[in-house]
């Protein structure tokens, strides 16, 4: 039986530091938000300024280049290295599935070996030294969802910008495109809803393989793990899905994945807020590139609109005024203090040289029980 790691299409890419994503955004916030949805290179916007869009609406589209498949022509033809002279199609040609790419005849034409295209595509390259050929599938249409319910306030060749009112939770890590659906919550494995097709399911307990398999089998659009214990990541295959090479998106898993925490318990307040918002339209975004190669922070958005709950005292506010300064409550999201919440005492006036010889901004942070640590600001996340 196919393992869960294989279902998530694991990769042997080198891991990135787990603190390598945008900082200084509140872990939780509610109120007016603004999100710029990137338009694929050469794509087009599908909406205009002033349009009202739901989180699941298509706002842009473009063509997405597919990954090339490597075909060992030399080995299949029984030659050493130079297989280019046996090609029956030129580099750059479009070929149909089953069509011969290369052919070799031996013993006066009595013996014939042919290599056929496993799928339709373009013969992009053939190495004269290794005999490897690269076959690229046709481009696939890529659509961009609004992710945030609201009004379109700007459209240009790079992005569609939307403003709306929502509750936002920043994830520690994510994988998969933006997906929209109704938010469902479950306090325990035995309380998972039976009908999760197309839903965004938040689990208020440490997820395990049984949880994920049940949700995948049920057709959930997204899995929001309020907490994933470190030792569980490898068994789930989420390590490979979450951490990718810089500038390269990981393979899309069968459902969008979000991990809000890697500690033994969910971050304070998040479960109460999600439980209060159950049944509302939501959107989860796991991993997405901007047109300039940057990465968009993985997050969960839940539409507020009218009759929104109080969310247990979480104040109304947006993200524009978030800053790091003395007195700011922060949560360590990497390094030796990971998971702890404290208060900034002081900020370095300039770059501070760490033991690793790396220069970076640091903050002195006071934690409970009189603990005071000096931490890189990239390891800190502003708390509401």
C-alpha positions in Angstrom: 0.0 0.0 0.0 1.2 3.5 -0.8 2.7 5.2 2.2 1.5 8.6 3.4 4.9 10.1 2.6 4.6 8.8 -1.0 1.1 10.3 -1.2 2.6 13.6 -0.2 5.1 13.2 -3.1 8.3 13.5 -1.0 11.5 15.0 -2.4 15.1 14.7 -1.4 15.7 18.4 -1.7 18.0 20.0 0.8 16.1 21.4 3.8 15.8 25.2 4.5 16.2 26.7 7.9 12.8 26.4 9.6 12.8 30.1 10.4 13.1 31.1 6.7 9.8 32.8 6.1 8.4 36.4 6.6 8.4 37.8 10.1 6.9 40.5 12.2 3.3 39.5 11.3 1.0 38.8 14.2 0.3 35.2 15.0 -3.4 36.0 15.2 -5.2 39.1 14.1 -8.7 40.2 13.1 -10.1 43.1 11.1 -9.3 44.8 7.9 -6.7 42.9 5.9 -5.1 43.4 2.5 -3.7 40.6 0.3 -1.9 40.8 -3.0 -2.6 37.7 -5.1 0.3 37.1 -7.6 -0.5 36.8 -11.3 1.6 34.1 -13.0 4.2 35.4 -15.5 2.4 36.0 -18.8 -1.0 35.5 -17.2 -4.0 37.8 -16.8 -6.4 39.2 -14.2 -9.9 37.9 -14.3 -11.4 40.7 -12.1 -11.5 44.5 -12.1 -11.1 47.1 -9.5 -14.3 47.4 -7.4 -15.4 43.8 -7.9 -16.5 41.9 -4.8 -14.9 38.4 -4.6 -15.3 35.4 -2.3 -12.2 33.6 -1.1 -12.7 30.7 -3.5 -13.2 33.0 -6.6 -10.7 32.9 -9.5 -9.0 36.3 -9.8 -6.2 35.5 -12.2 -4.9 32.7 -14.5 -1.8 31.9 -16.4 0.2 29.0 -17.8 2.4 26.9 -15.5 5.4 25.2 -16.9 5.6 21.5 -16.0 8.6 19.6 -14.7 10.7 17.7 -17.3 11.0 14.0 -17.2 14.4 12.5 -17.8 14.6 9.6 -20.3 17.9 7.6 -20.5 18.2 7.1 -24.3 21.7 5.7 -24.1 20.8 2.9 -21.7 17.6 2.0 -23.7 19.5 2.0 -27.0 22.5 0.1 -25.6 25.1 2.8 -26.4 27.6 4.7 -24.4 26.8 8.3 -23.9 26.2 9.8 -27.4 22.7 8.9 -28.3 21.9 12.1 -30.1 22.8 10.6 -33.5 20.0 8.1 -33.1 17.3 10.7 -32.6 14.2 10.5 -34.9 12.9 13.9 -33.7 14.8 17.1 -33.3 15.3 18.9 -30.1 12.5 21.4 -29.7 9.9 19.2 -31.5 6.5 18.5 -30.1 6.0 14.7 -29.9 2.9 12.6 -29.2 2.7 9.8 -26.7 4.1 6.6 -28.1 6.0 8.3 -30.9 9.6 7.2 -31.4 12.2 9.6 -30.0 15.3 7.6 -31.0 15.9 4.4 -32.9 19.0 2.2 -33.3 19.4 -0.7 -35.8 22.0 -3.3 -35.6 23.1 -6.6 -37.3 22.3 -5.2 -40.7 18.9 -3.9 -39.6 17.8 -7.2 -38.1 17.9 -5.9 -34.6 16.0 -2.7 -33.8 15.6 -0.8 -30.6 13.3 2.2 -30.3 12.6 4.6 -27.4 9.1 6.0 -27.4 7.7 9.1 -25.7 5.9 8.0 -22.4 3.6 11.1 -22.8 3.0 13.9 -25.2 5.3 16.9 -24.8 8.3 18.8 -26.1 11.8 17.3 -26.5 13.7 20.0 -24.7 17.3 18.8 -24.5 19.5 15.8 -25.2 22.9 15.5 -23.7 25.7 14.5 -26.0 27.7 13.2 -23.1 25.2 11.2 -21.0 22.6 10.3 -23.5 19.8 11.7 -21.3 16.8 13.3 -22.9 14.4 15.8 -21.2 10.8 15.6 -22.2 8.6 18.5 -21.0 4.8 18.0 -20.7 2.5 20.7 -22.1 1.9 23.7 -19.9 -1.0 23.5 -17.6 -3.4 26.3 -16.7 -2.7 27.8 -13.3 -5.5 29.6 -11.6 -5.2 32.0 -8.6 -7.9 32.2 -6.0 -8.8 35.3 -4.1 -7.9 33.7 -0.7 -9.5 36.8 1.0 -13.2 37.6 0.8 -13.5 41.3 0.0 -13.2 44.0 -2.6 -10.6 44.3 -5.4 -8.7 47.6 -4.8 -5.9 47.3 -7.4 -5.0 45.3 -10.5 -1.8 45.4 -12.4 0.4 43.0 -14.5 1.9 41.5 -11.3 -0.9 41.1 -8.8 -4.6 41.5 -7.9 -4.9 43.3 -4.5 -8.0 42.6 -2.3 -9.1 44.2 0.9 -11.5 42.5 3.3 -12.4 41.7 6.9 -11.1 38.4 8.2 -9.5 36.5 11.1 -5.9 35.5 10.2 -3.7 32.9 11.7 -0.1 32.7 10.5 1.2 29.1 10.2 4.7 27.9 11.1 4.8 25.9 7.9 2.5 25.0 5.0 2.3 23.2 1.7 -0.2 23.3 -1.1 -2.0 26.0 -3.0 -4.8 28.4 -1.7 -8.0 26.5 -1.2 -11.4 27.6 0.0 -14.1 25.8 2.0 -16.2 25.8 5.1 -14.2 25.7 8.4 -14.7 22.6 10.4 -13.1 21.9 13.8 -12.5 18.7 15.7 -11.3 18.4 19.3 -10.3 14.8 19.0 -9.8 12.1 16.4 -13.0 10.3 17.3 -14.9 13.7 16.8 -13.7 14.2 13.2 -16.8 15.1 11.0 -17.9 12.4 8.7 -18.5 14.6 5.7 -15.3 16.7 5.2 -15.4 16.8 1.4 -14.2 20.2 0.3 -13.9 21.5 3.9 -11.0 23.1 5.7 -10.6 20.9 8.8 -8.8 22.3 11.9 -7.6 19.7 14.4 -7.2 20.8 18.0 -5.1 17.8 18.9 -1.7 16.4 17.8 -2.3 14.9 14.3 -1.1 11.5 13.4 -1.1 9.3 10.3 -4.6 8.0 11.1 -6.0 11.5 11.3 -4.4 12.6 8.0 -5.4 9.4 6.2 -9.0 9.8 7.3 -9.2 13.4 6.1 -7.5 12.6 2.8 -9.9 9.7 2.2 -12.8 12.0 3.0 -11.7 14.6 0.5 -10.8 17.5 2.8 -9.5 20.5 0.9 -7.1 21.5 3.7 -5.8 20.1 7.0 -5.0 22.7 9.7 -2.9 21.1 12.4 -3.1 23.3 15.5 0.0 21.3 16.6 2.2 18.7 15.1 4.8 17.1 17.3 8.3 17.1 15.8 8.7 13.3 15.9 5.4 12.9 13.9 6.6 15.1 11.0 8.8 12.4 9.4 6.2 9.7 9.8 3.6 11.8 8.1 5.9 12.8 5.3 5.4 16.5 6.0 9.1 17.3 6.4 9.5 16.9 2.6 6.3 18.8 1.9 7.1 21.7 4.1 10.8 22.4 3.5 11.9 23.1 -0.1 14.8 24.6 -1.8 14.8 28.4 -2.0 12.7 29.6 -4.9 11.3 26.1 -5.7 7.9 25.1 -4.5 7.6 21.6 -3.0 5.3 19.1 -4.8 1.7 19.9 -4.0 0.3 17.4 -1.5 -3.2 15.8 -2.0 -4.6 18.5 0.4 -3.3 21.8 1.5 -1.4 21.4 4.8 -0.9 24.0 7.6 1.0 23.5 10.8 0.3 26.3 13.3 2.7 24.9 15.9 5.3 22.2 16.5 5.0 22.1 20.2 3.1 19.6 22.4 0.1 21.9 22.7 -1.7 24.4 20.4 -0.7 28.1 20.8 -2.7 29.9 23.4 -6.1 31.2 22.2 -6.0 29.8 18.7 -8.2 26.8 19.4 -10.9 28.9 21.1 -10.9 31.4 18.2 -11.2 28.6 15.6 -14.0 26.9 17.5 -15.9 30.2 17.7 -15.6 30.5 13.9 -16.6 27.0 12.9 -19.0 26.9 10.0 -17.8 30.2 8.4 -16.2 30.4 4.9 -12.4 30.0 5.1 -9.3 29.8 3.0 -6.0 28.0 3.6 -2.7 28.9 1.8 0.3 26.6 2.2 3.0 27.6 -0.2 3.1 30.1 -3.0 5.7 32.1 -4.9 5.5 35.7 -5.8 6.4 36.9 -9.3 9.8 38.1 -8.0 10.6 34.6 -6.5 9.7 35.4 -2.9 7.4 33.3 -0.8 4.0 34.1 0.7 3.5 33.3 4.3 1.3 30.2 4.9 -1.9 31.2 6.7 -5.5 30.4 7.5 -8.1 33.1 6.8 -11.7 33.0 8.1 -14.2 35.5 6.7 -15.8 37.6 9.4 -18.5 39.8 7.8 -21.6 40.5 9.9 -22.3 39.0 13.3 -18.7 38.0 13.8 -17.9 36.6 17.3 -15.8 38.5 19.8 -13.0 35.8 19.5 -12.4 35.9 23.2 -11.1 39.4 23.5 -8.9 39.5 20.4 -8.9 43.2 19.6 -10.0 44.6 16.3 -7.1 45.7 14.2 -5.2 45.1 11.0 -1.5 44.4 10.3 -0.3 47.8 9.2 0.9 49.0 12.6 2.7 45.9 13.6 6.3 46.6 14.7 8.9 45.3 17.1 9.8 47.5 20.0 10.4 47.4 23.7 7.3 46.1 25.5 6.1 44.1 22.4 4.8 40.6 23.2 6.6 38.1 21.0 6.7 34.3 20.5 9.9 32.5 19.6 9.3 30.5 16.4 12.8 29.1 16.0 16.0 28.5 18.0 16.6 27.6 21.6 13.4 29.4 22.9 11.0 28.0 20.3 7.4 28.1 21.5 8.0 30.5 24.4 6.1 33.8 24.8 7.9 36.8 26.3 8.4 40.5 26.1 11.0 42.6 24.3 13.2 44.5 26.7 15.6 46.1 24.2 16.6 46.0 20.6 20.1 46.2 19.2 20.9 49.6 17.6 22.6 47.8 14.7 23.7 44.4 13.5 24.9 42.1 16.3 27.6 39.5 15.5 26.5 36.1 16.6 28.9 33.2 17.5 28.4 31.9 14.0 30.0 35.2 12.7 26.7 36.2 11.1 25.6 39.8 11.7 21.9 40.2 12.5 19.5 42.4 14.4 18.8 41.0 17.9 16.4 41.6 20.7 16.7 41.0 24.4 13.6 39.2 25.5 12.3 38.5 29.0 10.5 35.1 29.4 8.7 33.7 32.5 10.6 32.7 35.6 13.2 35.5 35.1 14.7 34.0 32.0 16.3 36.7 29.7 17.7 35.7 26.3 19.2 37.6 23.3 17.6 36.3 20.2 17.7 37.2 16.4 14.6 39.2 15.5 14.0 36.7 12.7 13.2 34.1 15.4 10.5 36.3 16.8 6.8 36.7 15.9 4.7 39.6 17.2 1.8 38.5 19.3 -1.6 40.3 19.6 
